[in-house]
């Protein structure tokens, strides 16, 4: 933790934010979104989610509907109803207070941006290479790694779009490789079995292996409220340190962790 705290003080930390942070304010899990897709297609939700992995289900939905436009509009409208939500989110408040210079997120929603707006912190949203010209010294960057509702073409939702992300050649991949070479990375809001997380670890390990001569490899960390010794051992070989709190209340664990990380 001392090294992480120092990275926060030095404004060197890269924060990676996953779906668990958005679920904190009531957004659905992937299973919940799949249930919505099943309903739209007239398939009982329990039956639909048993038919395949969520990426394949989303691909099937796109094939049946022609595109994802209607679903994306529903997601945007439904997920962002009620401004009061963000004021009640201690997790988002702690993220803003932590003030990391770089926040990468695989979430499509706007709640990180809304949190920065609510608590009066400047930020620059980066979705495509065009946004890189907006970068300013000392202003936080929120990098929407899997796309943003303002540009439907950037969203990584279905299987085809996810496979395209696997090519690791987009401008945001290049930016991630450059950012992660010398900075520690902290992942929050991810399940240990999350395919997004495993892909990100793969990408980072590939970056580090390809640049072994550039210096000492920066450490990466994953926060999870529950210990899993098997996953800890597997991730350790990839240079990932798993941080699990000693707390009886996992729901409050992330808030307490971020508060501790920021020095109270």
Phi, psi and omega in degrees: 000329181299318180295322178294316179299320179295321178297324177295313181297324181276000184054049179247350188284135168261124178256127177251122188247126181251187189297332181300330178291319179288326177297337178300333179251019170100004176288150184286158171285176175300324178298319178298321178292322178296324177297319176299317179298317179300316178300316180298327182270000180076022178252131177308128186307317180299322179289320184297315185288348176272355186275349180168178176294153187300328178294320178292322178296318178295325177295318178297318178301316180298319180297315181293320184269346182095322175198182182256010188302313182296317179296317181297318178297320178295315179302312183298313182292316185286319184288340185246017177284128175094093180295336184295339182305313188293327180294336182266358184268104179293329179297312179295322178300317181292325177297313180297318180295327179295327174055052176290146181290333182229122173240113170265140177220140174268005178275143177274335191293171186259010191288332173295315179297318179297325178295315178297320176296315184297318183264014169069034179253135179286148177204164174235124179271130181240118180242321180229174181299333179298332183283345184295336179289347181276349185301133178230144180301131175083359180253129182300142176252129173251107185262115182275087193294330178248024173102175187215148182297337179291344180219092186303329182295341182272349188287132175258094185240310185262177188297317181299312181295326179292318178297324177296325177294332181294345180292341174060029186238006181285163177304326180288329174295318178297318178297316179300316180300318180292316183294321188277351182294330187232003184238144172289148182241136177239123178260129175227151176081019180245142168281145180297338180263002182297125181295327176301316181295314182297322177295318180296318177299318178301314181298314182294318179299322179294319177300310184295318180297325182281351182228043184296339184269004185271356180134194182289132180292128178291147180279146173242153186226148174232125175267131174218139184286349181230135181287147175213097186299329179295310180295324179300318180292319180294316183288332180299325180290344176265004181083020181253123174264124180270127179251120179233129184281159172264085183217150179269355182236090183297336180294328180265356189298318183293319178299314180296321180296313181294325177295316178296320181296325181273002178086025176107000000 
